[in-house]
Amino acid sequence: MAGPGTPAIALLSKQKIAHSTHPYDVSPDAPNYGALVAEALGVAPERVFKSLVTEVDGGLTVAVVPVTGELDLKALAAAVGGKRAAMADRAVAERATGYVRGGISPLGQRKRLPTVVDSSALAYPTVYVSAGRRGLQVQLTPTDLVALTGAATASIAAV
């Protein structure tokens, strides 16, 4: 399905990956943003994933976790063979990915960063991730998400 042009949508279209776009209207500053996005889309929040840019041992890594949970930084570090992980500075994350906070997609980033997708994604036929701008999600299979990002899968979400 054609959608508003973002690098993420362009990548999906170029690779001929089945996907659909889903606009929503939620303030990026709203508390419990992810749950509100899931509610606006009418899907279970466990199927909506957020992309978090982190620093693992000084290098940037993208963690893709359900909006219902938090990122387990120790588990992320272990998943990529690192010792220490922390959230990346917002400006650094935006510069590296080419996206703004609230619209960072794991797909079509300016520089392809190492990515880890929480293994819970594999339990669903499709998942939702940012399509590359605030107010737009893209639905695709978790296997396509993993393949397109070159991601590892690991249990990185804290419950």
N, CA, C and O atoms as a GROMACS GRO file, in nm:
protein
  636
    1MET      N    1   0.085  -0.118   0.000
    1MET     CA    2   0.000   0.000   0.000
    1MET      C    3   0.090   0.124   0.000
    1MET      O    4   0.188   0.132   0.073
    2ALA      N    5   0.054   0.217  -0.082
    2ALA     CA    6   0.132   0.342  -0.088
    2ALA      C    7   0.104   0.425   0.037
    2ALA      O    8  -0.007   0.424   0.090
    3GLY      N    9   0.204   0.495   0.082
    3GLY     CA   10   0.187   0.579   0.199
    3GLY      C   11   0.265   0.706   0.182
    3GLY      O   12   0.340   0.722   0.085
    4PRO      N   13   0.250   0.798   0.276
    4PRO     CA   14   0.328   0.921   0.271
    4PRO      C   15   0.476   0.887   0.263
    4PRO      O   16   0.524   0.795   0.329
    5GLY      N   17   0.548   0.963   0.183
    5GLY     CA   18   0.688   0.930   0.159
    5GLY      C   19   0.779   0.951   0.279
    5GLY      O   20   0.800   1.064   0.322
    6THR      N   21   0.831   0.844   0.331
    6THR     CA   22   0.937   0.847   0.431
    6THR      C   23   1.041   0.747   0.383
    6THR      O   24   1.010   0.660   0.302
    7PRO      N   25   1.163   0.757   0.431
    7PRO     CA   26   1.263   0.657   0.392
    7PRO      C   27   1.220   0.514   0.427
    7PRO      O   28   1.252   0.421   0.354
    8ALA      N   29   1.147   0.497   0.537
    8ALA     CA   30   1.102   0.363   0.576
    8ALA      C   31   1.004   0.308   0.474
    8ALA      O   32   1.017   0.193   0.431
    9ILE      N   33   0.907   0.388   0.433
    9ILE     CA   34   0.808   0.344   0.334
    9ILE      C   35   0.875   0.322   0.199
    9ILE      O   36   0.843   0.227   0.128
   10ALA      N   37   0.968   0.409   0.163
   10ALA     CA   38   1.041   0.394   0.037
   10ALA      C   39   1.116   0.260   0.035
   10ALA      O   40   1.117   0.190  -0.066
   11LEU      N   41   1.180   0.225   0.147
   11LEU     CA   42   1.253   0.098   0.156
   11LEU      C   43   1.158  -0.020   0.138
   11LEU      O   44   1.188  -0.112   0.062
   12LEU      N   45   1.045  -0.018   0.207
   12LEU     CA   46   0.948  -0.127   0.197
   12LEU      C   47   0.897  -0.141   0.054
   12LEU      O   48   0.884  -0.252   0.003
   13SER      N   49   0.868  -0.029  -0.011
   13SER     CA   50   0.818  -0.032  -0.148
   13SER      C   51   0.924  -0.083  -0.244
   13SER      O   52   0.896  -0.166  -0.330
   14LYS      N   53   1.046  -0.034  -0.228
   14LYS     CA   54   1.157  -0.074  -0.316
   14LYS      C   55   1.183  -0.224  -0.305
   14LYS      O   56   1.209  -0.291  -0.405
   15GLN      N   57   1.175  -0.277  -0.183
   15GLN     CA   58   1.201  -0.419  -0.160
   15GLN      C   59   1.077  -0.506  -0.186
   15GLN      O   60   1.081  -0.628  -0.172
   16LYS      N   61   0.965  -0.441  -0.223
   16LYS     CA   62   0.839  -0.510  -0.251
   16LYS      C   63   0.792  -0.594  -0.131
   16LYS      O   64   0.748  -0.708  -0.145
   17ILE      N   65   0.802  -0.532  -0.014
   17ILE     CA   66   0.761  -0.596   0.111
   17ILE      C   67   0.615  -0.558   0.139
   17ILE      O   68   0.579  -0.440   0.137
   18ALA      N   69   0.532  -0.658   0.164
   18ALA     CA   70   0.392  -0.633   0.197
   18ALA      C   71   0.385  -0.553   0.327
   18ALA      O   72   0.445  -0.591   0.428
   19HIS      N   73   0.312  -0.442   0.324
   19HIS     CA   74   0.296  -0.358   0.442
   19HIS      C   75   0.172  -0.271   0.426
   19HIS      O   76   0.117  -0.260   0.317
   20SER      N   77   0.131  -0.212   0.534
   20SER     CA   78   0.022  -0.113   0.528
   20SER      C   79   0.055  -0.002   0.627
   20SER      O   80   0.115  -0.024   0.731
   21THR      N   81   0.014   0.119   0.591
   21THR     CA   82   0.040   0.233   0.678
   21THR      C   83  -0.086   0.268   0.756
   21THR      O   84  -0.198   0.247   0.709
   22HIS      N   85  -0.064   0.320   0.875
   22HIS     CA   86  -0.176   0.350   0.965
   22HIS      C   87  -0.151   0.484   1.034
   22HIS      O   88  -0.071   0.492   1.127
   23PRO      N   89  -0.219   0.589   0.989
   23PRO     CA   90  -0.205   0.718   1.056
   23PRO      C   91  -0.279   0.719   1.189
   23PRO      O   92  -0.375   0.644   1.209
   24TYR      N   93  -0.233   0.804   1.280
   24TYR     CA   94  -0.300   0.820   1.409
   24TYR      C   95  -0.273   0.962   1.457
   24TYR      O   96  -0.184   1.031   1.407
   25ASP      N   97  -0.352   1.005   1.555
   25ASP     CA   98  -0.337   1.139   1.609
   25ASP      C   99  -0.323   1.131   1.760
   25ASP      O  100  -0.422   1.125   1.833
   26VAL      N  101  -0.199   1.130   1.807
   26VAL     CA  102  -0.167   1.128   1.950
   26VAL      C  103  -0.053   1.227   1.971
   26VAL      O  104   0.044   1.227   1.896
   27SER      N  105  -0.066   1.310   2.073
   27SER     CA  106   0.042   1.404   2.102
   27SER      C  107   0.167   1.330   2.144
   27SER      O  108   0.160   1.243   2.232
   28PRO      N  109   0.285   1.361   2.083
   28PRO     CA  110   0.408   1.291   2.120
   28PRO      C  111   0.450   1.316   2.265
   28PRO      O  112   0.534   1.243   2.318
   29ASP      N  113   0.393   1.417   2.328
   29ASP     CA  114   0.426   1.447   2.467
   29ASP      C  115   0.328   1.386   2.566
   29ASP      O  116   0.341   1.405   2.687
   30ALA      N  117   0.229   1.312   2.515
   30ALA     CA  118   0.128   1.252   2.603
   30ALA      C  119   0.191   1.144   2.689
   30ALA      O  120   0.273   1.066   2.641
   31PRO      N  121   0.152   1.139   2.818
   31PRO     CA  122   0.202   1.028   2.900
   31PRO      C  123   0.144   0.898   2.846
   31PRO      O  124   0.032   0.896   2.795
   32ASN      N  125   0.219   0.789   2.857
   32ASN     CA  126   0.176   0.658   2.809
   32ASN      C  127   0.148   0.661   2.658
   32ASN      O  128   0.051   0.603   2.610
   33TYR      N  129   0.236   0.730   2.585
   33TYR     CA  130   0.222   0.752   2.440
   33TYR      C  131   0.197   0.622   2.363
   33TYR      O  132   0.105   0.615   2.281
   34GLY      N  133   0.278   0.520   2.388
   34GLY     CA  134   0.266   0.395   2.314
   34GLY      C  135   0.131   0.329   2.328
   34GLY      O  136   0.073   0.282   2.230
   35ALA      N  137   0.080   0.326   2.451
   35ALA     CA  138  -0.052   0.266   2.474
   35ALA      C  139  -0.160   0.347   2.401
   35ALA      O  140  -0.256   0.290   2.350
   36LEU      N  141  -0.145   0.479   2.398
   36LEU     CA  142  -0.242   0.563   2.327
   36LEU      C  143  -0.236   0.540   2.176
   36LEU      O  144  -0.339   0.543   2.109
   37VAL      N  145  -0.117   0.518   2.124
   37VAL     CA  146  -0.103   0.487   1.981
   37VAL      C  147  -0.174   0.355   1.950
   37VAL      O  148  -0.250   0.346   1.853
   38ALA      N  149  -0.151   0.252   2.032
   38ALA     CA  150  -0.215   0.123   2.011
   38ALA      C  151  -0.367   0.137   2.016
   38ALA      O  152  -0.438   0.079   1.934
   39GLU      N  153  -0.415   0.215   2.112
   39GLU     CA  154  -0.558   0.238   2.125
   39GLU      C  155  -0.613   0.309   2.001
   39GLU      O  156  -0.719   0.273   1.949
   40ALA      N  157  -0.541   0.410   1.953
   40ALA     CA  158  -0.584   0.484   1.834
   40ALA      C  159  -0.588   0.394   1.710
   40ALA      O  160  -0.672   0.412   1.622
   41LEU      N  161  -0.497   0.297   1.706
   41LEU     CA  162  -0.493   0.204   1.592
   41LEU      C  163  -0.591   0.088   1.609
   41LEU      O  164  -0.621   0.017   1.513
   42GLY      N  165  -0.641   0.069   1.730
   42GLY     CA  166  -0.734  -0.040   1.756
   42GLY      C  167  -0.666  -0.176   1.758
   42GLY      O  168  -0.727  -0.276   1.719
   43VAL      N  169  -0.540  -0.181   1.803
   43VAL     CA  170  -0.467  -0.308   1.809
   43VAL      C  171  -0.414  -0.330   1.951
   43VAL      O  172  -0.403  -0.237   2.030
   44ALA      N  173  -0.382  -0.455   1.980
   44ALA     CA  174  -0.326  -0.489   2.110
   44ALA      C  175  -0.192  -0.416   2.126
   44ALA      O  176  -0.110  -0.419   2.035
   45PRO      N  177  -0.168  -0.352   2.241
   45PRO     CA  178  -0.044  -0.278   2.260
   45PRO      C  179   0.082  -0.365   2.251
   45PRO      O  180   0.190  -0.314   2.223
   46GLU      N  181   0.068  -0.495   2.274
   46GLU     CA  182   0.183  -0.586   2.264
   46GLU      C  183   0.234  -0.598   2.120
   46GLU      O  184   0.347  -0.643   2.098
   47ARG      N  185   0.152  -0.556   2.022
   47ARG     CA  186   0.191  -0.566   1.880
   47ARG      C  187   0.250  -0.436   1.827
   47ARG      O  188   0.296  -0.430   1.713
   48VAL      N  189   0.250  -0.331   1.910
   48VAL     CA  190   0.305  -0.202   1.870
   48VAL      C  191   0.443  -0.188   1.934
   48VAL      O  192   0.458  -0.202   2.055
   49PHE      N  193   0.543  -0.160   1.851
   49PHE     CA  194   0.681  -0.156   1.898
   49PHE      C  195   0.741  -0.017   1.882
   49PHE      O  196   0.713   0.054   1.785
   50LYS      N  197   0.824   0.020   1.979
   50LYS     CA  198   0.893   0.148   1.973
   50LYS      C  199   1.040   0.122   1.942
   50LYS      O  200   1.096   0.018   1.979
   51SER      N  201   1.101   0.217   1.874
   51SER     CA  202   1.243   0.208   1.837
   51SER      C  203   1.321   0.303   1.927
   51SER      O  204   1.296   0.424   1.927
   52LEU      N  205   1.414   0.249   2.002
   52LEU     CA  206   1.494   0.327   2.095
   52LEU      C  207   1.640   0.322   2.053
   52LEU      O  208   1.696   0.214   2.034
   53VAL      N  209   1.701   0.439   2.038
   53VAL     CA  210   1.842   0.444   2.002
   53VAL      C  211   1.924   0.448   2.130
   53VAL      O  212   1.902   0.530   2.219
   54THR      N  213   2.018   0.356   2.138
   54THR     CA  214   2.101   0.339   2.258
   54THR      C  215   2.248   0.345   2.221
   54THR      O  216   2.286   0.338   2.104
   55GLU      N  217   2.329   0.357   2.324
   55GLU     CA  218   2.474   0.344   2.307
   55GLU      C  219   2.518   0.221   2.383
   55GLU      O  220   2.495   0.209   2.504
   56VAL      N  221   2.581   0.128   2.312
   56VAL     CA  222   2.636   0.009   2.375
   56VAL      C  223   2.787   0.016   2.358
   56VAL      O  224   2.838   0.010   2.246
   57ASP      N  225   2.856   0.027   2.468
   57ASP     CA  226   3.002   0.037   2.467
   57ASP      C  227   3.050   0.145   2.369
   57ASP      O  228   3.150   0.127   2.299
   58GLY      N  229   2.978   0.256   2.364
   58GLY     CA  230   3.018   0.369   2.281
   58GLY      C  231   2.966   0.370   2.139
   58GLY      O  232   2.981   0.470   2.069
   59GLY      N  233   2.904   0.260   2.094
   59GLY     CA  234   2.847   0.255   1.959
   59GLY      C  235   2.696   0.257   1.963
   59GLY      O  236   2.636   0.206   2.058
   60LEU      N  237   2.634   0.315   1.861
   60LEU     CA  238   2.488   0.323   1.859
   60LEU      C  239   2.425   0.190   1.818
   60LEU      O  240   2.475   0.121   1.729
   61THR      N  241   2.316   0.156   1.884
   61THR     CA  242   2.238   0.036   1.858
   61THR      C  243   2.091   0.071   1.871
   61THR      O  244   2.054   0.149   1.959
   62VAL      N  245   2.007   0.014   1.785
   62VAL     CA  246   1.863   0.036   1.793
   62VAL      C  247   1.799  -0.084   1.862
   62VAL      O  248   1.824  -0.199   1.827
   63ALA      N  249   1.716  -0.055   1.961
   63ALA     CA  250   1.640  -0.158   2.030
   63ALA      C  251   1.493  -0.139   1.993
   63ALA      O  252   1.440  -0.029   2.001
   64VAL      N  253   1.428  -0.247   1.952
   64VAL     CA  254   1.287  -0.242   1.912
   64VAL      C  255   1.210  -0.327   2.014
   64VAL      O  256   1.222  -0.449   2.016
   65VAL      N  257   1.132  -0.258   2.098
   65VAL     CA  258   1.062  -0.326   2.208
   65VAL      C  259   0.915  -0.287   2.209
   65VAL      O  260   0.877  -0.183   2.156
   66PRO      N  261   0.830  -0.372   2.270
   66PRO     CA  262   0.688  -0.339   2.277
   66PRO      C  263   0.665  -0.210   2.355
   66PRO      O  264   0.737  -0.181   2.451
   67VAL      N  265   0.565  -0.134   2.314
   67VAL     CA  266   0.534  -0.009   2.384
   67VAL      C  267   0.482  -0.036   2.524
   67VAL      O  268   0.475   0.055   2.606
   68THR      N  269   0.445  -0.160   2.552
   68THR     CA  270   0.392  -0.196   2.683
   68THR      C  271   0.500  -0.212   2.788
   68THR      O  272   0.470  -0.221   2.907
   69GLY      N  273   0.626  -0.218   2.747
   69GLY     CA  274   0.733  -0.240   2.844
   69GLY      C  275   0.846  -0.142   2.830
   69GLY      O  276   0.840  -0.049   2.749
   70GLU      N  277   0.946  -0.163   2.908
   70GLU     CA  278   1.067  -0.082   2.906
   70GLU      C  279   1.180  -0.166   2.847
   70GLU      O  280   1.170  -0.288   2.838
   71LEU      N  281   1.285  -0.099   2.808
   71LEU     CA  282   1.403  -0.167   2.757
   71LEU      C  283   1.490  -0.211   2.873
   71LEU      O  284   1.519  -0.133   2.963
   72ASP      N  285   1.532  -0.338   2.871
   72ASP     CA  286   1.627  -0.390   2.969
   72ASP      C  287   1.767  -0.365   2.911
   72ASP      O  288   1.813  -0.439   2.824
   73LEU      N  289   1.834  -0.261   2.960
   73LEU     CA  290   1.963  -0.221   2.904
   73LEU      C  291   2.070  -0.330   2.918
   73LEU      O  292   2.153  -0.348   2.829
   74LYS      N  293   2.068  -0.401   3.030
   74LYS     CA  294   2.166  -0.509   3.049
   74LYS      C  295   2.144  -0.621   2.948
   74LYS      O  296   2.239  -0.676   2.892
   75ALA      N  297   2.017  -0.655   2.923
   75ALA     CA  298   1.986  -0.760   2.826
   75ALA      C  299   2.025  -0.716   2.685
   75ALA      O  300   2.074  -0.797   2.606
   76LEU      N  301   2.005  -0.589   2.654
   76LEU     CA  302   2.045  -0.538   2.523
   76LEU      C  303   2.196  -0.547   2.506
   76LEU      O  304   2.244  -0.596   2.403
   77ALA      N  305   2.270  -0.502   2.605
   77ALA     CA  306   2.416  -0.508   2.598
   77ALA      C  307   2.461  -0.653   2.576
   77ALA      O  308   2.548  -0.679   2.492
   78ALA      N  309   2.404  -0.745   2.650
   78ALA     CA  310   2.440  -0.886   2.636
   78ALA      C  311   2.405  -0.938   2.496
   78ALA      O  312   2.480  -1.018   2.440
   79ALA      N  313   2.292  -0.893   2.440
   79ALA     CA  314   2.248  -0.941   2.308
   79ALA      C  315   2.343  -0.902   2.197
   79ALA      O  316   2.352  -0.972   2.096
   80VAL      N  317   2.415  -0.792   2.215
   80VAL     CA  318   2.508  -0.748   2.111
   80VAL      C  319   2.655  -0.769   2.152
   80VAL      O  320   2.747  -0.718   2.088
   81GLY      N  321   2.674  -0.845   2.259
   81GLY     CA  322   2.810  -0.876   2.303
   81GLY      C  323   2.881  -0.761   2.370
   81GLY      O  324   3.004  -0.755   2.373
   82GLY      N  325   2.802  -0.668   2.426
   82GLY     CA  326   2.861  -0.553   2.493
   82GLY      C  327   2.855  -0.567   2.644
   82GLY      O  328   2.798  -0.662   2.697
   83LYS      N  329   2.915  -0.469   2.711
   83LYS     CA  330   2.916  -0.470   2.856
   83LYS      C  331   2.817  -0.371   2.916
   83LYS      O  332   2.755  -0.399   3.019
   84ARG      N  333   2.803  -0.254   2.852
   84ARG     CA  334   2.724  -0.147   2.913
   84ARG      C  335   2.640  -0.078   2.806
   84ARG      O  336   2.689  -0.044   2.698
   85ALA      N  337   2.512  -0.057   2.838
   85ALA     CA  338   2.422   0.013   2.746
   85ALA      C  339   2.353   0.128   2.818
   85ALA      O  340   2.325   0.120   2.938
   86ALA      N  341   2.326   0.234   2.744
   86ALA     CA  342   2.253   0.350   2.797
   86ALA      C  343   2.174   0.411   2.682
   86ALA      O  344   2.205   0.388   2.565
   87MET      N  345   2.073   0.487   2.716
   87MET     CA  346   1.996   0.556   2.612
   87MET      C  347   2.087   0.660   2.546
   87MET      O  348   2.164   0.728   2.614
   88ALA      N  349   2.077   0.672   2.414
   88ALA     CA  350   2.155   0.772   2.340
   88ALA      C  351   2.093   0.910   2.359
   88ALA      O  352   1.973   0.922   2.383
   89ASP      N  353   2.175   1.012   2.349
   89ASP     CA  354   2.127   1.149   2.352
   89ASP      C  355   2.030   1.169   2.236
   89ASP      O  356   2.051   1.118   2.126
   90ARG      N  357   1.924   1.243   2.261
   90ARG     CA  358   1.820   1.266   2.160
   90ARG      C  359   1.877   1.323   2.030
   90ARG      O  360   1.843   1.276   1.922
   91ALA      N  361   1.963   1.423   2.039
   91ALA     CA  362   2.021   1.486   1.919
   91ALA      C  363   2.107   1.386   1.843
   91ALA      O  364   2.105   1.384   1.720
   92VAL      N  365   2.181   1.303   1.914
   92VAL     CA  366   2.264   1.201   1.851
   92VAL      C  367   2.175   1.100   1.778
   92VAL      O  368   2.204   1.063   1.664
   93ALA      N  369   2.068   1.057   1.844
   93ALA     CA  370   1.975   0.960   1.784
   93ALA      C  371   1.911   1.017   1.657
   93ALA      O  372   1.902   0.948   1.555
   94GLU      N  373   1.868   1.143   1.664
   94GLU     CA  374   1.803   1.205   1.548
   94GLU      C  375   1.902   1.222   1.433
   94GLU      O  376   1.867   1.199   1.317
   95ARG      N  377   2.023   1.263   1.464
   95ARG     CA  378   2.124   1.283   1.360
   95ARG      C  379   2.162   1.151   1.293
   95ARG      O  380   2.175   1.144   1.171
   96ALA      N  381   2.178   1.045   1.372
   96ALA     CA  382   2.220   0.915   1.317
   96ALA      C  383   2.111   0.850   1.233
   96ALA      O  384   2.140   0.787   1.132
   97THR      N  385   1.986   0.865   1.275
   97THR     CA  386   1.877   0.796   1.205
   97THR      C  387   1.814   0.880   1.094
   97THR      O  388   1.759   0.824   0.999
   98GLY      N  389   1.821   1.012   1.106
   98GLY     CA  390   1.752   1.098   1.011
   98GLY      C  391   1.606   1.118   1.045
   98GLY      O  392   1.533   1.179   0.967
   99TYR      N  393   1.564   1.070   1.159
   99TYR     CA  394   1.426   1.083   1.204
   99TYR      C  395   1.420   1.166   1.332
   99TYR      O  396   1.522   1.183   1.400
  100VAL      N  397   1.300   1.217   1.365
  100VAL     CA  398   1.283   1.292   1.489
  100VAL      C  399   1.222   1.202   1.596
  100VAL      O  400   1.154   1.104   1.566
  101ARG      N  401   1.248   1.238   1.723
  101ARG     CA  402   1.192   1.161   1.835
  101ARG      C  403   1.041   1.149   1.818
  101ARG      O  404   0.974   1.246   1.782
  102GLY      N  405   0.990   1.032   1.844
  102GLY     CA  406   0.848   1.007   1.824
  102GLY      C  407   0.819   0.956   1.684
  102GLY      O  408   0.707   0.914   1.655
  103GLY      N  409   0.919   0.960   1.598
  103GLY     CA  410   0.902   0.912   1.461
  103GLY      C  411   1.022   0.832   1.414
  103GLY      O  412   1.039   0.811   1.294
  104ILE      N  413   1.105   0.785   1.508
  104ILE     CA  414   1.223   0.707   1.468
  104ILE      C  415   1.178   0.567   1.430
  104ILE      O  416   1.120   0.493   1.509
  105SER      N  417   1.206   0.533   1.305
  105SER     CA  418   1.173   0.401   1.253
  105SER      C  419   1.298   0.314   1.253
  105SER      O  420   1.408   0.364   1.235
  106PRO      N  421   1.281   0.183   1.273
  106PRO     CA  422   1.397   0.095   1.260
  106PRO      C  423   1.434   0.074   1.112
  106PRO      O  424   1.539   0.019   1.081
  107LEU      N  425   1.345   0.118   1.023
  107LEU     CA  426   1.363   0.099   0.879
  107LEU      C  427   1.408   0.228   0.811
  107LEU      O  428   1.365   0.337   0.850
  108GLY      N  429   1.493   0.216   0.712
  108GLY     CA  430   1.529   0.331   0.628
  108GLY      C  431   1.607   0.439   0.700
  108GLY      O  432   1.594   0.557   0.666
  109GLN      N  433   1.686   0.402   0.797
  109GLN     CA  434   1.764   0.503   0.870
  109GLN      C  435   1.877   0.557   0.785
  109GLN      O  436   1.927   0.489   0.694
  110ARG      N  437   1.918   0.679   0.814
  110ARG     CA  438   2.026   0.744   0.741
  110ARG      C  439   2.150   0.654   0.739
  110ARG      O  440   2.212   0.635   0.634
  111LYS      N  441   2.185   0.600   0.854
  111LYS     CA  442   2.296   0.508   0.866
  111LYS      C  443   2.241   0.381   0.930
  111LYS      O  444   2.183   0.387   1.039
  112ARG      N  445   2.258   0.268   0.864
  112ARG     CA  446   2.202   0.143   0.919
  112ARG      C  447   2.277   0.106   1.046
  112ARG      O  448   2.396   0.075   1.043
  113LEU      N  449   2.205   0.110   1.156
  113LEU     CA  450   2.264   0.080   1.287
  113LEU      C  451   2.236  -0.064   1.326
  113LEU      O  452   2.135  -0.121   1.284
  114PRO      N  453   2.325  -0.124   1.406
  114PRO     CA  454   2.294  -0.258   1.458
  114PRO      C  455   2.159  -0.251   1.531
  114PRO      O  456   2.131  -0.155   1.603
  115THR      N  457   2.077  -0.353   1.511
  115THR     CA  458   1.942  -0.352   1.565
  115THR      C  459   1.912  -0.483   1.635
  115THR      O  460   1.952  -0.590   1.590
  116VAL      N  461   1.839  -0.473   1.746
  116VAL     CA  462   1.790  -0.590   1.818
  116VAL      C  463   1.639  -0.574   1.834
  116VAL      O  464   1.592  -0.475   1.889
  117VAL      N  465   1.565  -0.673   1.786
  117VAL     CA  466   1.420  -0.673   1.800
  117VAL      C  467   1.384  -0.769   1.913
  117VAL      O  468   1.432  -0.882   1.918
  118ASP      N  469   1.299  -0.722   2.005
  118ASP     CA  470   1.257  -0.809   2.114
  118ASP      C  471   1.190  -0.933   2.056
  118ASP      O  472   1.106  -0.924   1.966
  119SER      N  473   1.228  -1.049   2.109
  119SER     CA  474   1.179  -1.175   2.055
  119SER      C  475   1.028  -1.192   2.066
  119SER      O  476   0.971  -1.277   1.997
  120SER      N  477   0.961  -1.113   2.150
  120SER     CA  478   0.815  -1.123   2.160
  120SER      C  479   0.747  -1.089   2.027
  120SER      O  480   0.634  -1.132   2.003
  121ALA      N  481   0.814  -1.013   1.940
  121ALA     CA  482   0.756  -0.976   1.811
  121ALA      C  483   0.725  -1.099   1.727
  121ALA      O  484   0.630  -1.100   1.649
  122LEU      N  485   0.806  -1.203   1.743
  122LEU     CA  486   0.790  -1.323   1.661
  122LEU      C  487   0.662  -1.400   1.692
  122LEU      O  488   0.626  -1.491   1.618
  123ALA      N  489   0.594  -1.366   1.799
  123ALA     CA  490   0.471  -1.434   1.837
  123ALA      C  491   0.350  -1.385   1.758
  123ALA      O  492   0.242  -1.444   1.767
  124TYR      N  493   0.365  -1.277   1.680
  124TYR     CA  494   0.251  -1.217   1.611
  124TYR      C  495   0.267  -1.228   1.459
  124TYR      O  496   0.379  -1.227   1.408
  125PRO      N  497   0.153  -1.239   1.388
  125PRO     CA  498   0.163  -1.246   1.242
  125PRO      C  499   0.214  -1.115   1.182
  125PRO      O  500   0.287  -1.115   1.083
  126THR      N  501   0.176  -1.003   1.244
  126THR     CA  502   0.226  -0.872   1.202
  126THR      C  503   0.247  -0.786   1.325
  126THR      O  504   0.186  -0.807   1.430
  127VAL      N  505   0.337  -0.688   1.310
  127VAL     CA  506   0.364  -0.592   1.417
  127VAL      C  507   0.360  -0.452   1.357
  127VAL      O  508   0.361  -0.435   1.235
  128TYR      N  509   0.356  -0.353   1.443
  128TYR     CA  510   0.352  -0.213   1.403
  128TYR      C  511   0.476  -0.142   1.455
  128TYR      O  512   0.512  -0.156   1.572
  129VAL      N  513   0.542  -0.066   1.368
  129VAL     CA  514   0.655   0.017   1.407
  129VAL      C  515   0.637   0.153   1.342
  129VAL      O  516   0.555   0.169   1.251
  130SER      N  517   0.712   0.250   1.388
  130SER     CA  518   0.703   0.382   1.328
  130SER      C  519   0.738   0.375   1.180
  130SER      O  520   0.831   0.305   1.140
  131ALA      N  521   0.661   0.449   1.101
  131ALA     CA  522   0.685   0.454   0.956
  131ALA      C  523   0.783   0.565   0.921
  131ALA      O  524   0.811   0.589   0.803
  132GLY      N  525   0.835   0.635   1.022
  132GLY     CA  526   0.936   0.736   0.996
  132GLY      C  527   0.892   0.878   1.017
  132GLY      O  528   0.965   0.972   0.986
  133ARG      N  529   0.772   0.896   1.070
  133ARG     CA  530   0.730   1.028   1.112
  133ARG      C  531   0.624   1.013   1.219
  133ARG      O  532   0.554   0.912   1.227
  134ARG      N  533   0.612   1.117   1.300
  134ARG     CA  534   0.510   1.115   1.406
  134ARG      C  535   0.373   1.103   1.340
  134ARG      O  536   0.346   1.165   1.238
  135GLY      N  537   0.289   1.022   1.401
  135GLY     CA  538   0.152   1.007   1.352
  135GLY      C  539   0.135   0.904   1.242
  135GLY      O  540   0.030   0.900   1.177
  136LEU      N  541   0.236   0.821   1.219
  136LEU     CA  542   0.224   0.719   1.114
  136LEU      C  543   0.299   0.592   1.155
  136LEU      O  544   0.419   0.594   1.183
  137GLN      N  545   0.225   0.482   1.158
  137GLN     CA  546   0.284   0.350   1.186
  137GLN      C  547   0.276   0.266   1.060
  137GLN      O  548   0.192   0.290   0.972
  138VAL      N  549   0.364   0.169   1.051
  138VAL     CA  550   0.360   0.074   0.941
  138VAL      C  551   0.346  -0.066   0.999
  138VAL      O  552   0.409  -0.101   1.098
  139GLN      N  553   0.260  -0.145   0.934
  139GLN     CA  554   0.235  -0.282   0.977
  139GLN      C  555   0.307  -0.376   0.879
  139GLN      O  556   0.294  -0.362   0.757
  140LEU      N  557   0.384  -0.471   0.934
  140LEU     CA  558   0.454  -0.568   0.852
  140LEU      C  559   0.480  -0.692   0.934
  140LEU      O  560   0.458  -0.692   1.055
  141THR      N  561   0.526  -0.798   0.870
  141THR     CA  562   0.554  -0.920   0.946
  141THR      C  563   0.684  -0.901   1.025
  141THR      O  564   0.774  -0.829   0.981
  142PRO      N  565   0.693  -0.964   1.140
  142PRO     CA  566   0.817  -0.951   1.218
  142PRO      C  567   0.937  -1.010   1.144
  142PRO      O  568   1.049  -0.962   1.162
  143THR      N  569   0.916  -1.112   1.062
  143THR     CA  570   1.029  -1.169   0.988
  143THR      C  571   1.080  -1.070   0.884
  143THR      O  572   1.201  -1.061   0.862
  144ASP      N  573   0.991  -0.994   0.820
  144ASP     CA  574   1.036  -0.890   0.727
  144ASP      C  575   1.110  -0.779   0.801
  144ASP      O  576   1.211  -0.729   0.753
  145LEU      N  577   1.060  -0.741   0.919
  145LEU     CA  578   1.126  -0.639   1.000
  145LEU      C  579   1.269  -0.682   1.034
  145LEU      O  580   1.363  -0.604   1.020
  146VAL      N  581   1.283  -0.804   1.080
  146VAL     CA  582   1.415  -0.856   1.117
  146VAL      C  583   1.507  -0.863   0.995
  146VAL      O  584   1.623  -0.824   1.002
  147ALA      N  585   1.454  -0.911   0.883
  147ALA     CA  586   1.536  -0.925   0.762
  147ALA      C  587   1.581  -0.789   0.708
  147ALA      O  588   1.698  -0.772   0.673
  148LEU      N  589   1.489  -0.692   0.703
  148LEU     CA  590   1.522  -0.561   0.647
  148LEU      C  591   1.621  -0.482   0.734
  148LEU      O  592   1.698  -0.402   0.681
  149THR      N  593   1.618  -0.504   0.864
  149THR     CA  594   1.707  -0.430   0.953
  149THR      C  595   1.834  -0.508   0.984
  149THR      O  596   1.927  -0.455   1.046
  150GLY      N  597   1.839  -0.634   0.943
  150GLY     CA  598   1.953  -0.718   0.977
  150GLY      C  599   1.961  -0.742   1.127
  150GLY      O  600   2.069  -0.760   1.182
  151ALA      N  601   1.845  -0.742   1.191
  151ALA     CA  602   1.838  -0.746   1.337
  151ALA      C  603   1.865  -0.883   1.394
  151ALA      O  604   1.842  -0.987   1.331
  152ALA      N  605   1.916  -0.880   1.517
  152ALA     CA  606   1.918  -0.998   1.602
  152ALA      C  607   1.787  -0.995   1.679
  152ALA      O  608   1.726  -0.890   1.695
  153THR      N  609   1.743  -1.111   1.727
  153THR     CA  610   1.627  -1.114   1.815
  153THR      C  611   1.673  -1.165   1.950
  153THR      O  612   1.753  -1.258   1.959
  154ALA      N  613   1.622  -1.103   2.055
  154ALA     CA  614   1.657  -1.142   2.191
  154ALA      C  615   1.550  -1.088   2.285
  154ALA      O  616   1.476  -0.997   2.249
  155SER      N  617   1.543  -1.143   2.402
  155SER     CA  618   1.450  -1.093   2.503
  155SER      C  619   1.513  -0.972   2.569
  155SER      O  620   1.594  -0.984   2.661
  156ILE      N  621   1.475  -0.852   2.521
  156ILE     CA  622   1.536  -0.727   2.570
  156ILE      C  623   1.436  -0.635   2.638
  156ILE      O  624   1.472  -0.525   2.682
  157ALA      N  625   1.311  -0.678   2.647
  157ALA     CA  626   1.209  -0.595   2.712
  157ALA      C  627   1.197  -0.633   2.859
  157ALA      O  628   1.189  -0.751   2.893
  158ALA      N  629   1.196  -0.532   2.944
  158ALA     CA  630   1.172  -0.555   3.086
  158ALA      C  631   1.021  -0.552   3.107
  158ALA      O  632   0.953  -0.466   3.050
  159VAL      N  633   0.970  -0.641   3.184
  159VAL     CA  634   0.824  -0.644   3.206
  159VAL      C  635   0.788  -0.592   3.342
  159VAL      O  636   0.670  -0.588   3.377
   0.00000   0.00000   0.00000
